[in-house]
């Protein structure tokens, strides 16, 4: 199956989940659709950063919720490794030697929670890594080639949605893109946010991850969509002076 047809199918499945909720498409629909399409029992997604506190965004059941909290609390597990490496970490069986040696505390707690296999897929946009999508199964499970390709497509869509949404009052992304924009515009969001983050590395003299966190902080502080703030930075309508605080205060160009 080609990447375009796979992407279209995945987007259709996610859109169907959003329609069932009666809401705009959000990352929660990616998690729900992934569980329906893949041989897994649950899914969870966490926002992660090297420059700010990580936090769970959504989960499909109690076990996936526990897995997200465990990994972020313990600082170990496939989710943590996937974020650090920037590549998928596939664990077909937590009872095998490798997870027992690398994540002894997490593996024991995850098994007790009801998970046996965990698949962690980093959300990536160039050098920016906004989070990780975790899938779990209650029995030893191996993802086939097509299943893994689907899982990665779900992760890619989650990335687009996560970066294309406005930050709500809790500091977490609101569900779905703006009403006047749809799936077809999400790729453009990613490119513009990537470009804006790159510009901020120069303006602020910081790394790409810190620049992205500052961009999100400004969106949160102003109650604006991340993509709209990025567009202002790229169009040079908004500039972040070098002494800008992490609260995201910036100057509008005149």
Beta strands, then each sheet from edge to edge (+ up, - down):
strand 1: 42-47
strand 2: 55-59
strand 3: 89-91
strand 4: 117-125
strand 5: 128-137
strand 6: 238-239
strand 7: 251-252
sheet 1: 2+ 1- 5+ 4- 3+
sheet 2: 6+ 7-
end
